[in-house]
Amino acid sequence: MPNLLILGGTTEANALARAVADLGVAATYSYAGRVDNPRPQPLPTRVGGFGGAEGLARHVRDTGVTHVIDATHPFAAQMSRNAIAACQQTQTPLAALTRAEWTAAPADRWQHVPDIAGAVAALAGPPRRVFLAVGRMHLEEFAAQPQHHYLLRLVDEPGPLPFADCDVVVSRGPFTVEEDTALMRRHRTELVVSKNAGGTGARAKLDAARALGIPVLMIDRPRLPRRVELTSVPRVLDWLAHSGVDLGV
Ligand SMILES: NC(=O)c1ccc[n+]([C@@H]2O[C@H](COP(=O)([O-])OP(=O)(O)OC[C@H]3O[C@@H](n4cnc5c(N)ncnc54)[C@H](OP(=O)(O)O)[C@@H]3O)[C@@H](O)[C@H]2O)c1
């Protein structure tokens, strides 16, 4: 009997959960527990870390997981590394549901940086109005550049923030180009800082930046060890079928 574990927290994971639930395949959806009210899923859901690669391997063994699908965000590199290690250890088939990186069009004004630390360093210089669209986890690091005015967009109302001068918009997305263009106009944004997440849900700010001629500091993705990577839900279903899961179709 198949028993899938979907590592989630993304639009893509939600789409996979829907497809798997519709097919009646046994699966559990896993959230890290970062947001206050995670979206309900059409599958049994668990919340919270496993306790590193060892903990995940234990979870896989104890709950009889037969296949792991890592559908986490491209920047959730620790979880993805743990999944690779735990699946190797337990000989469990693993596939990642990924999305293509965003690439710059001719009218885009992107400066690439390799990681968060690179983005912080690139912010040295005179004060600017910065749309810091990197989520909640790494804000402390940007406190090293306190001269800027920061616009933050966060899923939940934040606690104390490390910036004296900032505006916060609480919103979950997905966002439209019209909304993001209006947001950046309203806040007189001069620079956008973005992770290269790929996908559609967070893309609008880049299209808005292009339309407004605003430069973007683009944080490249962390590199991961080799693994099976699939770029769509149908491809994951094909992979499951080839890995012995009866999808009943
Ligand atoms: N990073 C982003 O920019 C971003 C953006 C949108 C959504 N997300 C989602 O937010 C979650 C956390 O991302 P992150 O960047 O903080 O991850 P991370 O740095 O790679 O993970 C840190 C630890 O959080 C736990 N964890 C992460 N994802 C988990 C999951 N789906 N289920 C159970 N435990 C999980 C694991 O703890 P243990 O070691 O204890 O198992 C992991 O070692 C992920 O589900 C990701 O898809 C992240």
The ligand as an SDF file (V2000), in Angstrom:
LIG
                    3D

 48 52  0  0  0  0  0  0  0  0999 V2000
   12.3480   29.6580    2.4710 N   0  0  0  0  0  0  0  0  0  0  0  0
   11.4030   30.3460    1.8490 C   0  0  0  0  0  0  0  0  0  0  0  0
   11.6500   31.3990    1.2370 O   0  0  0  0  0  0  0  0  0  0  0  0
    9.9850   29.8310    1.8490 C   0  0  0  0  0  0  0  0  0  0  0  0
    9.0130   30.5370    1.1200 C   0  0  0  0  0  0  0  0  0  0  0  0
    7.7000   30.0530    1.0720 C   0  0  0  0  0  0  0  0  0  0  0  0
    7.3770   28.8900    1.7670 C   0  0  0  0  0  0  0  0  0  0  0  0
    8.3430   28.2350    2.4730 N   0  0  0  0  0  0  0  0  0  0  0  0
    7.9500   26.9960    3.1840 C   0  0  0  0  0  0  0  0  0  0  0  0
    8.1900   27.2320    4.5570 O   0  0  0  0  0  0  0  0  0  0  0  0
    8.6620   26.0320    5.1720 C   0  0  0  0  0  0  0  0  0  0  0  0
    9.9620   26.3100    5.9030 C   0  0  0  0  0  0  0  0  0  0  0  0
   10.9120   26.8170    4.9820 O   0  0  0  0  0  0  0  0  0  0  0  0
   12.4040   27.1390    5.4520 P   0  0  0  0  0  0  0  0  0  0  0  0
   13.0850   27.8480    4.3530 O   0  0  0  0  0  0  0  0  0  0  0  0
   12.3700   27.6980    6.8190 O   0  0  0  0  0  0  0  0  0  0  0  0
   12.9690   25.6320    5.5110 O   0  0  0  0  0  0  0  0  0  0  0  0
   14.4510   25.0990    5.8700 P   0  0  0  0  0  0  0  0  0  0  0  0
   15.2940   26.2150    6.3340 O   0  0  0  0  0  0  0  0  0  0  0  0
   14.9280   24.2720    4.7520 O   0  0  0  0  0  0  0  0  0  0  0  0
   14.0940   24.1100    7.0420 O   0  0  0  0  0  0  0  0  0  0  0  0
   14.5040   24.2800    8.3860 C   0  0  0  0  0  0  0  0  0  0  0  0
   13.8280   23.2020    9.1860 C   0  0  0  0  0  0  0  0  0  0  0  0
   12.4090   23.3940    9.2250 O   0  0  0  0  0  0  0  0  0  0  0  0
   11.7430   22.1450    9.1930 C   0  0  0  0  0  0  0  0  0  0  0  0
   10.9180   22.0820    7.9770 N   0  0  0  0  0  0  0  0  0  0  0  0
   11.0400   22.8070    6.8410 C   0  0  0  0  0  0  0  0  0  0  0  0
   10.0670   22.4850    5.9790 N   0  0  0  0  0  0  0  0  0  0  0  0
    9.3170   21.5450    6.5770 C   0  0  0  0  0  0  0  0  0  0  0  0
    8.1510   20.8270    6.1880 C   0  0  0  0  0  0  0  0  0  0  0  0
    7.5360   21.0530    5.0100 N   0  0  0  0  0  0  0  0  0  0  0  0
    7.6450   19.9240    7.0660 N   0  0  0  0  0  0  0  0  0  0  0  0
    8.2390   19.6960    8.2640 C   0  0  0  0  0  0  0  0  0  0  0  0
    9.3260   20.3630    8.6880 N   0  0  0  0  0  0  0  0  0  0  0  0
    9.8500   21.2640    7.8500 C   0  0  0  0  0  0  0  0  0  0  0  0
   12.8270   21.0920    9.2190 C   0  0  0  0  0  0  0  0  0  0  0  0
   13.0700   20.8740   10.6070 O   0  0  0  0  0  0  0  0  0  0  0  0
   13.6930   19.5030   11.1630 P   0  0  0  0  0  0  0  0  0  0  0  0
   15.1450   19.5460   10.8040 O   0  0  0  0  0  0  0  0  0  0  0  0
   13.4220   19.5580   12.6180 O   0  0  0  0  0  0  0  0  0  0  0  0
   12.9640   18.3880   10.4700 O   0  0  0  0  0  0  0  0  0  0  0  0
   13.9860   21.8150    8.5800 C   0  0  0  0  0  0  0  0  0  0  0  0
   15.2490   21.2690    8.8820 O   0  0  0  0  0  0  0  0  0  0  0  0
    8.7850   24.9800    4.0790 C   0  0  0  0  0  0  0  0  0  0  0  0
    7.6390   24.1690    4.1650 O   0  0  0  0  0  0  0  0  0  0  0  0
    8.7880   25.7850    2.7900 C   0  0  0  0  0  0  0  0  0  0  0  0
    8.2050   25.0910    1.7050 O   0  0  0  0  0  0  0  0  0  0  0  0
    9.6370   28.6850    2.5290 C   0  0  0  0  0  0  0  0  0  0  0  0
  1  2  1  0
  2  3  2  0
  2  4  1  0
  4  5  1  0
  4 48  2  0
  5  6  2  0
  6  7  1  0
  7  8  2  0
  8  9  1  0
  8 48  1  0
  9 10  1  0
  9 46  1  0
 10 11  1  0
 11 12  1  0
 11 44  1  0
 12 13  1  0
 13 14  1  0
 14 15  2  0
 14 16  1  0
 14 17  1  0
 17 18  1  0
 18 19  2  0
 18 20  1  0
 18 21  1  0
 21 22  1  0
 22 23  1  0
 23 24  1  0
 23 42  1  0
 24 25  1  0
 25 26  1  0
 25 36  1  0
 26 27  1  0
 26 35  1  0
 27 28  2  0
 28 29  1  0
 29 30  1  0
 29 35  2  0
 30 31  1  0
 30 32  2  0
 32 33  1  0
 33 34  2  0
 34 35  1  0
 36 37  1  0
 36 42  1  0
 37 38  1  0
 38 39  2  0
 38 40  1  0
 38 41  1  0
 42 43  1  0
 44 45  1  0
 44 46  1  0
 46 47  1  0
M  CHG  2   8   1  16  -1
M  END
$$$$
